[in-house]
């Protein structure tokens, strides 16, 4: 059976989902307040769930860390930066569905957005990674898409025993964005590593009526519970209920684009999903589970979403 072939091809050994770029617009940074739970390095690098760069790239990565701050109260943005082409806002949301610290959110809005894309970070990270490492302002300007991101904490972007990231997005974050006059009726979804899984999961929950497309990089996809990273799911029942492979019928009518490096530990899961969903476009090329791979593919993935907005 096809399922048997896919399961047999799934790799073991997962060890976890373990700066402003060209053309960044001027930005007035808020006072830097180190987050009590996440180091600057972890907040940026682990936010992608990727391997830390070395040499000059590592120095640039660490310089970008000074941009991190802990700001905002409730759901009110307290920082706004406006340029001729892109508006940046950030704030905090106290969620009823993700208990713990307030969730930081950030948006980059071009002057005339053609659509909205939600971006989901990797395990151990925050929304900052899309802005301080992957330069969402430049991506918004290049594609015409508004980019919005929010912290997912340890939720692994799906309903859990003691949290519900899906309902946080649908009942709190999307209404917050709608209040800021962003187009939330139909949205695109993107994510890296754990966030790639989360983007696919939310798409399956919302359906084609709400989702224009899903574009992932290095999505954290596993066929079996025993191959998942510690903390990704409460238990095997949680995995079975929320596995992407159990929700493929819900994804068959949603445009999907998968990017994953052939040296990535999640390549077999991505290849398996591409076989189960033959309509999905896939790029399986040279690269690993690294920041450089994500940087090299995110603009292309966002341009793909822009074509479907």
C-alpha positions as CSV (number, residue, x, y, z in Angstrom):
1,X,0.0,0.0,0.0
2,X,1.1,3.6,-0.6
3,X,0.9,4.3,3.1
4,X,3.2,1.5,3.9
5,X,5.8,2.8,1.3
6,X,5.6,6.2,2.8
7,X,6.0,5.0,6.4
8,X,8.9,2.9,5.4
9,X,10.6,5.9,3.8
10,X,10.3,8.2,6.9
11,X,13.6,9.0,8.5
12,X,14.2,8.7,12.3
13,X,16.5,10.8,14.4
14,X,14.8,14.1,14.8
15,X,16.6,16.3,17.3
16,X,14.1,19.1,17.4
17,X,13.2,22.0,15.1
18,X,16.3,23.0,16.2
19,X,19.1,40.8,10.1
20,X,17.7,43.2,8.2
21,X,18.4,42.4,4.6
22,X,18.9,44.3,1.4
23,X,16.5,47.2,1.0
24,X,15.3,47.3,4.6
25,X,13.4,50.5,5.4
26,X,14.4,52.9,8.1
27,X,13.2,51.7,11.5
28,X,13.2,53.4,14.9
29,X,13.8,50.6,17.3
30,X,12.0,50.3,20.6
31,X,14.2,50.1,23.8
32,X,15.7,46.6,24.0
33,X,14.4,44.5,26.8
34,X,15.8,40.9,26.9
35,X,13.1,38.3,27.0
36,X,13.2,36.4,30.3
37,X,12.6,33.1,28.6
38,X,14.5,33.3,25.3
39,X,18.1,34.3,24.7
40,X,18.7,36.8,21.9
41,X,20.4,34.0,19.9
42,X,17.6,31.5,20.5
43,X,15.0,34.2,19.8
44,X,16.3,34.7,16.3
45,X,18.0,31.4,15.3
46,X,15.9,28.9,17.1
47,X,12.9,30.9,15.9
48,X,13.6,29.4,12.5
49,X,14.3,26.0,14.0
50,X,17.4,25.9,11.9
51,X,21.2,25.5,12.3
52,X,23.2,28.5,13.4
53,X,25.4,30.1,10.8
54,X,29.2,30.4,11.3
55,X,31.9,32.9,10.5
56,X,30.8,36.3,9.1
57,X,27.2,35.1,8.8
58,X,27.1,34.3,12.5
59,X,28.4,37.8,13.4
60,X,25.7,39.4,11.2
61,X,23.1,37.2,12.8
62,X,24.2,38.2,16.3
63,X,24.2,41.9,15.3
64,X,20.6,41.5,14.2
65,X,19.8,40.3,17.8
66,X,20.0,43.9,19.1
67,X,16.8,44.7,17.3
68,X,14.8,42.4,19.6
69,X,12.6,44.1,22.1
70,X,9.7,43.2,24.5
71,X,7.0,45.8,23.9
72,X,3.3,46.3,23.9
73,X,0.3,45.8,26.2
74,X,-2.8,43.8,25.5
75,X,-3.7,43.9,21.8
76,X,-2.7,47.5,21.3
77,X,0.2,48.3,19.0
78,X,2.6,50.8,20.7
79,X,5.2,51.1,18.0
80,X,4.5,52.1,14.4
81,X,7.1,52.9,11.7
82,X,5.9,54.4,8.5
83,X,7.9,54.7,5.3
84,X,6.8,55.6,1.8
85,X,6.1,52.0,0.9
86,X,5.8,49.9,4.0
87,X,4.2,50.4,7.4
88,X,5.6,48.4,10.4
89,X,3.6,47.8,13.6
90,X,4.1,45.6,16.6
91,X,2.4,45.0,19.9
92,X,1.3,42.3,22.4
93,X,-1.7,40.1,22.7
94,X,-2.8,38.5,26.0
95,X,-4.4,35.3,24.7
96,X,-7.1,33.3,26.4
97,X,-6.0,30.2,24.4
98,X,-2.2,30.3,24.8
99,X,-1.6,30.8,28.5
100,X,1.6,32.3,29.7
101,X,3.4,35.5,28.7
102,X,1.8,38.0,26.3
103,X,2.3,37.1,22.6
104,X,4.3,39.5,20.6
105,X,3.0,40.2,17.1
106,X,4.4,42.2,14.2
107,X,3.1,43.2,10.8
108,X,4.6,44.7,7.6
109,X,2.0,46.4,5.4
110,X,2.8,47.7,1.9
111,X,1.1,50.9,0.8
112,X,-1.6,49.0,-1.2
113,X,-1.6,45.4,0.0
114,X,-3.0,42.8,-2.4
115,X,-3.4,40.3,0.3
116,X,-2.4,39.1,3.8
117,X,0.0,36.2,4.7
118,X,0.4,34.8,8.2
119,X,3.9,33.6,8.9
120,X,4.6,30.9,11.5
121,X,8.0,30.6,13.2
122,X,9.9,27.5,14.1
123,X,10.2,25.7,17.5
124,X,11.6,27.7,20.3
125,X,11.3,31.0,18.4
126,X,9.2,34.2,18.1
127,X,7.6,36.4,15.5
128,X,10.7,38.5,15.4
129,X,12.5,36.1,13.1
130,X,10.4,37.0,10.1
131,X,11.4,40.7,10.6
132,X,14.9,40.7,12.0
133,X,16.4,37.8,10.1
134,X,14.2,37.3,7.0
135,X,13.4,41.0,6.4
136,X,9.6,40.9,6.1
137,X,9.6,44.6,5.2
138,X,11.5,43.9,2.0
139,X,9.4,40.9,1.2
140,X,6.2,43.0,1.7
141,X,7.5,45.7,-0.6
142,X,8.6,43.2,-3.3
143,X,5.4,41.1,-3.3
144,X,2.7,43.6,-2.3
145,X,1.6,41.2,0.4
146,X,1.1,42.2,4.0
147,X,3.0,39.9,6.4
148,X,1.8,39.2,9.9
149,X,3.4,37.0,12.6
150,X,2.7,36.2,16.2
151,X,4.4,34.1,18.9
152,X,3.3,30.5,19.1
153,X,5.2,29.7,22.3
154,X,5.4,25.9,22.8
155,X,2.1,25.2,21.1
156,X,3.5,23.5,18.0
157,X,0.7,25.4,16.2
158,X,-2.1,23.1,17.0
159,X,-4.7,22.4,19.7
160,X,-3.1,20.8,22.8
161,X,-4.2,19.5,26.1
162,X,-3.7,23.0,27.8
163,X,-3.6,25.4,24.8
164,X,-5.1,26.0,21.4
165,X,-3.0,28.0,19.0
166,X,-5.5,27.4,16.2
167,X,-8.3,29.2,18.1
168,X,-5.8,31.9,19.1
169,X,-5.3,32.6,15.4
170,X,-8.9,32.5,14.3
171,X,-10.6,34.1,17.3
172,X,-8.0,36.6,18.5
173,X,-5.2,37.4,16.0
174,X,-7.2,37.5,12.8
175,X,-9.8,39.8,14.4
176,X,-7.0,42.0,15.7
177,X,-5.6,42.3,12.1
178,X,-9.1,43.0,10.8
179,X,-9.4,45.9,13.2
180,X,-6.2,47.2,11.7
181,X,-7.9,47.2,8.3
182,X,-6.0,44.3,6.9
183,X,-7.7,41.9,4.5
184,X,-8.5,38.8,6.6
185,X,-11.4,37.2,4.6
186,X,-9.0,35.1,2.6
187,X,-5.3,34.7,3.6
188,X,-2.1,33.0,2.5
189,X,0.0,31.0,5.0
190,X,3.7,30.4,5.2
191,X,6.0,28.8,7.8
192,X,9.4,27.3,8.4
193,X,10.1,24.0,10.2
194,X,7.5,23.7,13.0
195,X,5.8,26.7,11.4
196,X,5.6,24.9,8.1
197,X,3.6,22.2,9.9
198,X,1.5,24.9,11.6
199,X,0.7,26.6,8.3
200,X,-0.5,23.3,6.8
201,X,-2.5,22.5,9.9
202,X,-4.3,25.9,9.9
203,X,-5.0,25.5,6.2
204,X,-6.7,22.2,6.8
205,X,-8.8,23.8,9.6
206,X,-9.9,26.9,7.6
207,X,-10.3,25.3,4.2
208,X,-10.2,26.7,0.6
209,X,-12.9,29.3,1.3
210,X,-10.4,31.1,3.6
211,X,-7.0,30.1,2.4
212,X,-5.5,31.2,-0.9
213,X,-2.4,29.0,-0.6
214,X,0.2,27.5,1.7
215,X,4.0,27.9,1.0
216,X,6.4,26.2,3.4
217,X,10.1,25.9,3.9
218,X,11.6,22.8,5.6
219,X,8.2,21.9,7.1
220,X,8.5,19.6,10.2
221,X,6.6,16.7,8.8
222,X,6.7,13.2,10.3
223,X,4.7,10.1,9.4
224,X,5.0,8.4,12.8
225,X,4.7,9.6,16.4
226,X,7.9,7.9,17.4
227,X,9.9,10.1,15.0
228,X,8.6,13.5,16.3
229,X,10.7,15.8,18.5
230,X,10.1,16.0,22.2
231,X,7.3,18.3,23.2
232,X,5.8,18.5,19.7
233,X,2.7,16.5,20.7
234,X,1.1,15.7,24.1
235,X,1.0,12.0,23.3
236,X,0.4,9.6,20.4
237,X,-3.3,10.4,20.5
238,X,-2.5,14.1,20.0
239,X,-0.3,13.2,17.1
240,X,-2.8,11.0,15.4
241,X,-5.5,13.6,15.7
242,X,-3.4,16.4,14.4
243,X,-0.9,14.8,11.9
244,X,-0.9,16.5,8.5
245,X,-1.0,13.0,7.0
246,X,-4.4,12.5,8.7
247,X,-5.7,15.7,7.1
248,X,-4.7,15.4,3.5
249,X,-8.4,15.2,2.3
250,X,-8.8,18.6,3.7
251,X,-5.8,19.9,1.8
252,X,-6.5,18.5,-1.6
253,X,-8.3,21.7,-2.9
254,X,-5.8,24.2,-1.4
255,X,-2.8,25.3,-3.4
256,X,0.4,24.1,-1.7
257,X,4.1,24.8,-2.4
258,X,6.7,22.8,-0.5
259,X,10.4,23.6,-0.3
260,X,12.9,21.4,1.5
261,X,16.6,20.7,1.1
262,X,17.6,17.1,0.2
263,X,20.0,17.1,3.2
264,X,17.2,18.3,5.6
265,X,16.1,15.8,8.3
266,X,12.5,16.5,7.2
267,X,13.0,15.8,3.5
268,X,11.3,12.3,3.7
269,X,8.2,13.8,5.3
270,X,8.0,16.5,2.7
271,X,8.5,14.0,-0.1
272,X,5.8,11.8,1.4
273,X,3.3,14.7,1.5
274,X,4.1,15.5,-2.1
275,X,3.2,12.0,-3.1
276,X,0.0,12.0,-1.2
277,X,-1.0,15.4,-2.5
278,X,0.1,15.3,-6.2
279,X,-1.3,18.8,-6.8
280,X,1.3,20.3,-4.5
281,X,4.2,22.0,-6.1
282,X,7.5,21.0,-4.7
283,X,11.1,22.1,-4.7
284,X,13.5,19.5,-3.3
285,X,16.9,20.8,-4.0
286,X,20.4,21.2,-2.5
287,X,20.4,22.4,1.1
288,X,19.7,21.4,4.7
289,X,17.8,22.6,7.7
290,X,19.5,26.0,7.7
291,X,18.9,29.7,7.8
292,X,20.5,30.1,4.5
293,X,18.1,27.7,2.9
294,X,15.1,29.5,4.2
295,X,16.5,32.9,3.1
296,X,17.1,31.6,-0.3
297,X,13.5,30.3,-0.8
298,X,11.2,32.6,1.2
299,X,10.9,35.4,-1.5
300,X,10.1,32.8,-4.1
301,X,7.5,31.2,-1.9
302,X,5.9,34.6,-1.2
303,X,5.9,35.5,-4.9
304,X,4.0,32.2,-5.4
305,X,1.5,33.2,-2.8
306,X,1.2,36.7,-4.4
307,X,0.1,35.1,-7.6
308,X,-2.8,33.5,-5.8
309,X,-3.9,36.4,-3.6
